[in-house]
Amino acid sequence: MQNQQMQEEQIESQQTIHFPTTHQEMFEKGVELTFGMGKKEKINKIKAFEYFQQSHQNGNPFAAVFMAYLLWEGNEGIKYDIKEAERLCSQAAKSNTIFEMSTKGDSMAQFSLGFMHYHGLGVERDYNKSFSLFLESAKQGNSISQFYVGYSYLNGYGVGQNLKEVIKWWKLSAEQGNAEAQYWMGLSHRRGWGVKKDIEESVKWLTLSAEQNHSWTQYRLGEIYSNEEGEKVKKNISKSIQWFKLSAENHNSGAQEALGEIFRDENKVKNEKESIKWFKIFAKNGNDIRRQYDFGLGYLTGRNKFKKNEIECLNFFYLCLE
């Protein structure tokens, strides 16, 4: 009886959730929720932003830079806001903490300052400085910097363009569980960028990223399974819908529109109610007014495989006016 009680207490303790308390813990949790990093907890950029906010309010200047990163990126429920990103980085620059820790070799400080120079946020845009900082940080094993070293080689920012170096650094980052790097490794193998085109290898990397809740990776897998992309990756509409739904629920507008299209296509999975639902979600997310008008026109005329529906026609036309 005592053994059973001890086992139950052990299971109970394992299920206890540890909530971050210090500003450093909050910051680290925010990083995990932004990039995945192969951790148990999946990407959630809205939660990540909240943790960064709390850390920033407790005096962590690095949190301000990572809030700026999410605002600059403008994905997965975080609205693009370059002015606020600039304000946060300017505030971080004034503290001098990032500059001081960067010169002492702190890899996260080097990444943060590199990010600011790369995008010209809070400091002057300087690709030579950003590349140097990313490289110093990446050599210490910082997976975010490793990704940015690869990205710098891709664009030729601060260094000559070199696709072999791009793949080298992205792979190092991806192997550490960085979901963004895994996404780009998958895309590279799908397109044949710097590596041999290999759809199986592409799906392997994309799946690792998608399972961490990376919305654009989930979208790409939905795209792959909705088409025929090689003998060993067959068209699979059920899988396509599964990945598109996960992506759409992560606020990915491309996936929301794709679901609307799939559910109105009689050659795939005809479901008018589902089609309207996803088109509405896509339209209400403030997407292209031209698309909202096209949806309204489709429901008015019945063209492009739309089923005539005057009520839905008016709903979409009203969205154009908001």
C-alpha positions in Angstrom: 0.0 0.0 0.0 2.8 2.3 0.9 4.7 1.5 -2.3 1.6 2.3 -4.3 1.2 5.6 -2.5 4.8 6.5 -3.2 4.4 5.6 -6.9 1.3 7.8 -7.1 3.1 10.7 -5.5 6.0 10.2 -7.9 3.7 10.3 -10.9 2.0 13.4 -9.4 5.3 15.2 -9.0 6.2 14.4 -12.7 3.0 15.9 -13.8 3.6 19.2 -11.9 4.1 22.0 -14.3 7.0 24.4 -13.6 6.1 27.9 -14.4 8.9 30.4 -15.0 9.4 32.8 -12.2 12.6 34.9 -12.7 13.0 37.2 -15.7 15.8 34.9 -17.0 13.5 31.8 -16.8 10.7 33.8 -18.5 13.1 34.8 -21.3 14.4 31.3 -21.8 10.8 29.9 -22.0 10.0 32.6 -24.6 13.0 31.5 -26.7 11.8 27.9 -26.6 8.2 28.9 -27.5 9.6 31.0 -30.5 12.0 28.6 -32.1 11.0 25.2 -30.7 14.6 24.0 -30.0 13.4 20.4 -29.9 11.9 20.9 -26.5 8.7 19.2 -25.3 6.7 22.4 -25.3 5.5 23.4 -28.8 6.0 26.7 -30.6 3.4 29.3 -29.4 4.5 32.8 -30.4 1.6 34.5 -28.6 2.7 32.9 -25.3 6.3 33.6 -26.1 5.6 37.3 -26.5 3.8 37.3 -23.1 6.9 35.7 -21.5 9.2 38.2 -23.2 7.0 41.1 -22.0 7.1 39.9 -18.4 10.9 39.4 -18.6 11.3 42.9 -20.2 9.2 44.5 -17.4 11.6 42.9 -14.9 14.6 44.6 -16.6 15.8 42.1 -19.2 17.0 44.0 -22.3 17.4 40.8 -24.3 13.6 40.3 -24.0 13.0 43.6 -25.7 15.0 42.4 -28.7 13.1 39.2 -29.0 9.8 41.0 -28.7 11.1 43.1 -31.6 11.9 39.9 -33.5 8.4 38.7 -33.2 6.9 42.1 -34.2 9.2 42.3 -37.2 8.3 38.7 -38.3 4.6 39.3 -37.8 3.5 35.6 -37.9 1.3 33.2 -36.0 -1.0 35.6 -34.2 1.6 38.4 -33.7 0.8 41.5 -35.7 3.6 43.1 -37.7 4.7 46.4 -36.1 8.0 47.8 -37.2 7.6 51.0 -35.3 7.2 49.2 -32.0 10.1 46.9 -32.9 12.3 50.0 -33.5 11.2 51.5 -30.1 12.0 48.3 -28.2 15.4 47.9 -29.8 16.2 51.6 -29.2 15.3 51.1 -25.6 17.5 48.0 -25.4 20.4 49.9 -27.0 20.3 52.6 -24.4 20.8 50.2 -21.5 24.4 49.3 -22.8 24.0 45.8 -21.2 23.8 44.1 -24.6 26.9 45.9 -25.9 28.9 45.1 -22.8 27.9 41.4 -22.6 28.6 41.1 -26.4 32.2 42.3 -26.0 32.6 39.8 -23.2 31.6 36.9 -25.6 28.0 36.2 -24.4 26.4 34.4 -27.4 22.9 35.6 -26.8 24.1 39.2 -26.5 26.1 38.7 -29.8 23.0 37.4 -31.5 20.8 40.3 -30.1 23.2 43.0 -31.2 23.7 41.2 -34.6 19.9 41.1 -35.1 19.7 44.9 -34.4 22.5 45.7 -36.9 21.0 43.2 -39.5 17.6 45.0 -39.5 18.8 48.5 -38.5 16.6 48.5 -35.4 17.8 50.7 -32.5 21.3 50.9 -34.2 22.6 51.6 -37.6 22.1 48.9 -40.2 25.5 47.3 -40.7 25.7 43.8 -42.4 29.4 43.5 -41.7 28.9 43.9 -38.0 25.8 41.7 -37.9 27.6 38.8 -39.7 30.7 39.1 -37.5 28.5 39.0 -34.4 26.3 36.1 -35.7 29.4 34.1 -36.6 31.1 34.6 -33.1 27.8 33.5 -31.5 27.2 30.6 -33.9 30.7 29.2 -33.2 29.7 28.9 -29.5 26.7 26.7 -30.6 23.9 29.3 -30.6 21.4 27.8 -32.9 19.6 31.1 -33.6 22.8 32.7 -34.7 23.7 29.6 -36.8 20.5 30.1 -38.7 21.3 33.8 -39.2 24.8 33.0 -40.4 23.2 30.8 -43.1 20.7 33.5 -43.9 23.5 36.0 -44.3 25.3 33.7 -46.7 22.0 33.3 -48.6 21.5 37.0 -49.1 25.1 38.0 -49.3 24.8 40.3 -46.3 28.2 41.0 -44.8 29.7 38.1 -46.7 29.7 36.7 -50.2 26.8 34.5 -51.3 27.6 30.8 -50.8 24.9 28.1 -50.9 27.2 25.4 -49.4 27.8 27.6 -46.4 24.0 28.3 -46.1 23.2 24.6 -45.9 26.2 23.9 -43.5 25.0 26.5 -41.0 21.2 25.7 -41.4 21.9 22.0 -40.8 23.9 22.8 -37.6 21.0 24.8 -36.4 18.4 22.3 -37.5 20.2 19.4 -35.8 19.8 21.4 -32.5 16.1 21.4 -32.9 15.6 25.0 -34.3 12.3 24.7 -36.1 13.0 27.7 -38.4 16.2 26.1 -39.6 14.4 22.7 -40.0 11.8 24.5 -42.2 14.5 26.0 -44.5 16.4 22.7 -44.7 13.1 21.0 -45.8 12.5 23.8 -48.3 16.0 23.5 -49.7 15.7 19.8 -50.3 12.3 20.3 -51.9 13.6 23.0 -54.3 17.2 21.8 -54.7 18.8 24.9 -53.2 22.4 24.1 -52.4 21.6 20.4 -52.1 20.3 17.6 -54.3 16.5 17.8 -54.8 15.1 15.1 -52.5 11.4 15.1 -51.6 11.9 12.4 -48.9 14.6 14.4 -47.2 12.5 17.5 -47.5 9.5 15.8 -45.8 11.8 14.5 -43.0 13.0 18.0 -42.1 9.6 19.6 -42.6 7.9 17.0 -40.4 10.4 17.7 -37.6 9.6 21.4 -37.8 5.9 20.9 -38.2 5.7 18.7 -35.1 7.1 21.6 -33.2 4.1 23.6 -34.3 5.8 25.8 -37.0 2.9 27.1 -39.0 4.6 27.7 -42.3 6.1 24.2 -42.2 2.6 22.8 -41.5 1.4 24.8 -44.5 4.2 23.4 -46.8 3.4 19.8 -45.8 -0.3 20.5 -46.6 0.9 21.8 -50.0 3.1 18.7 -50.6 0.4 16.2 -49.8 -2.2 18.0 -51.9 0.0 17.4 -55.0 2.0 14.5 -56.5 5.6 15.2 -55.6 7.6 12.1 -56.4 7.0 8.4 -56.3 7.6 8.0 -52.5 5.5 11.0 -51.4 2.0 10.3 -52.8 -0.9 12.7 -53.0 -2.9 12.3 -49.8 -5.8 14.8 -49.3 -6.5 13.6 -45.8 -2.9 14.3 -44.7 -3.0 17.6 -46.6 -6.1 18.7 -44.8 -4.6 17.6 -41.4 -1.5 19.8 -41.9 -3.4 22.7 -43.4 -5.8 22.7 -40.4 -2.9 22.8 -37.9 -1.4 25.6 -39.8 -4.7 27.5 -40.1 -5.3 27.2 -36.4 -1.9 28.8 -35.9 -3.2 31.9 -37.7 -1.6 31.1 -41.1 -3.7 32.9 -43.7 -2.3 30.8 -46.6 -3.5 27.6 -44.9 -6.9 29.2 -44.2 -7.4 30.1 -47.8 -6.1 26.7 -48.9 -8.7 24.9 -46.8 -11.4 27.1 -48.3 -10.2 26.0 -51.8 -10.0 22.3 -50.9 -13.5 22.2 -49.4 -15.1 23.8 -52.5 -13.3 21.5 -55.0 -15.6 18.6 -56.0 -12.5 16.7 -57.1 -11.1 16.8 -53.6 -13.4 17.0 -50.5 -16.6 18.9 -51.4 -18.0 20.6 -48.3 -19.5 24.0 -48.9 -20.1 24.8 -45.2 -16.4 24.2 -44.4 -15.3 26.1 -47.4 -17.3 29.2 -46.4 -16.0 28.9 -42.8 -12.4 29.0 -43.8 -12.8 31.7 -46.4 -14.5 33.8 -43.8 -11.7 33.2 -41.3 -9.1 34.1 -44.0 -11.0 37.3 -45.0 -11.6 38.5 -41.4 -7.9 38.3 -40.7 -7.6 41.5 -42.7 -6.2 39.9 -45.8 -6.1 41.3 -49.3 -9.3 43.3 -50.0 -9.1 42.1 -53.6 -9.5 38.5 -52.4 -12.4 39.4 -50.2 -14.0 41.0 -53.3 -13.2 37.9 -55.4 -14.9 35.7 -52.8 -18.0 37.9 -52.8 -18.1 37.9 -56.6 -17.7 34.1 -56.7 -20.7 33.6 -54.4 -22.7 36.1 -56.5 -22.0 34.6 -59.9 -21.1 31.0 -59.1 -17.9 31.3 -61.2 -14.6 29.5 -60.4 -16.4 26.5 -58.8 -18.2 28.7 -56.2 -21.8 27.8 -55.4 -24.2 30.8 -55.7 -25.0 32.2 -52.2 -26.4 35.7 -51.9 -25.9 35.9 -48.1 -22.3 34.9 -48.3 -21.8 37.3 -51.2 -23.0 40.2 -49.1 -20.9 39.1 -46.1 -17.7 39.2 -48.2 -18.6 42.5 -49.9 -19.2 44.1 -46.4 -15.8 42.9 -45.3 -14.4 45.0 -48.2 -16.0 48.1 -46.8 -14.7 47.7 -43.2 
